[in-house]
């Protein structure tokens, strides 16, 4: 019986450590044109734990992203970290909304009534200022072809085509 209890305790400690610490920090942004609306849509997905830790670290308090005031705080941070520029300056991305579940935070934005310009500079620095090993993957789908770009702390901006 004592060997069984010891085994259970050791297994619990191992699983507990595994559950509390994930070993990678990643975000994914998908950009595509919606032919029905004429809008370019942006869907950003991040790990909920990383977003919560960032906000708690920045503001020294707990955040609840179901609270509209806390969403505004996150929105302000997010819009500084994800920016698109073309030759005319900053592109006006509309904040559509936020979906939060226990595992992820999903941000929805759109560029109304226009396609993504052929030449654009993208700053995708969400969480890279907080997590050294944060990797943000950006997928742009045009005419059925997807291009993938990677953003890190050392490469927060890229000029595309």
N, C-alpha and C positions, 0 to 999 in steps of 0.2 A: 504493500500500500504506500509506503513512504517513497519508493522509487517512482511510482505512478504520479504521486503528488509533485515530486521534484521535477519530473518530466513536464507536467502541465505548467508549472511555474516558469520553467525555462522557455517553453514554447510561447507562453503568454508574453514574456519579456521580449522575446525576439519579434513576435508579431506586432507588439505595441511599438517598438522602435521603428519597424518597417512602415507601419501605418502613419506615424507622425512625421516622417521625413521623406519627401519625394526627392529624387536625385537629379531631376532635370527641371528646367524652367523654360516653358515654351509658350508662344502665342502664334495663332494662325489668323491671317487676314485673307479673305476671299473677296475679289473684286470682279464684278461682272455687270454687263448691261442687261437691264430688264426691257425686252422688246415691247412689252405691253404698256409700260409707263414712260419709256424713253429716258429713264433715270439710270445712272450708274450706281449700283448698290455695293456697299461695303459691309462685310460681316466679320467682326473681330472676335476671336475666342481666346480667353485666357483662363488659367487655373484660378478658381475662386480663392484658394488659400493664399496665393501670391498677391492678388489684388487686396485682400483684407490686410495682409501683413504690411504692404506698402502704405495703405491709408493709415493704419494704426501707427506706423513708424513716423509718417509725416506729421500727423496731427495729435499724437499721443492720446488717442481715445478709440473706443470701439466704434465700428461703422456698421450700419444696417442699410444695405443697398436696396431695400424695399421702401426706405424712407426718402421721400422726394428731396429733402434738404441734403441728405448724404449723397444722393445721386448727382446733385448739382456740384458738389465738391469733387466727386470723381470725374464728372464731365469736364470741369475746368482743367483738371490735371490732364485728362486724356486728350483734349483738344490742343494742348501745348505740345504733346508728344507725338501726335499723328497729324501731319500737315502735308498737303499737296500744293505745289507751286507749278505754274506754267510761265510762259514768257510775260504774261500780264500780272503776275503776282500770285497771292494765296487764293486757292480755289475755295469757294464757299460750300463746305460740306455741311449738310443738314443733319443734326442729331435726331434720329428717328426714335430710338429707345434703347432699352437695356433689358436683358433677361438674365436672371440669376438663379442658379440651382446650387445644390451643395458642392458640386464639382467644378462648375465653370461660371464665368461671367461673359456674356455675349453682348457686344455693342453693335447696334445697327445705325449706319449712316447712309446718306445718299447724296449724289451730285445730281441736282434736279435738271431734267430736260437736256442733258448733254452727255456725250460719251467722254470717256477719259481721253485727254489730249494725247496726241502721238508722242510728244516730248513733254515729260513731266518729271519734276523732282519730288521724291517721296521721302519724308522723314517718318520712320516707324521706330520710335524710341520708347514705346510704352514698356515700363518696368526695367529697361536697361540702365536707368539711373539708380535703381535700387538693388537689382540682382546682377551680380557680376557675370554669371553664366546664362543670362536670359537670351534666348534665340527666338526671334520673330520671323516667321515664314510668311511671305506674301505671295499669293497666287492671283495672277491677272488672267482672266479668260476673255479672249476676243476672237470672234468668228470660230468658235469651237476649239481654239488652241489655247492651252494654258502655259503661261510663263511663270516660273517660280524664282523668287528672289529672297535672299536671307539677310536679315538685319541683326546686328549684335551691338554690344557696347562700343566696339571699335569701328563699326560701320553702321551708323544710325541713319545716314542719308544716302540715297542713290538717285542718279539721274537715269531716267529710262527713255529710250525705247528698249 
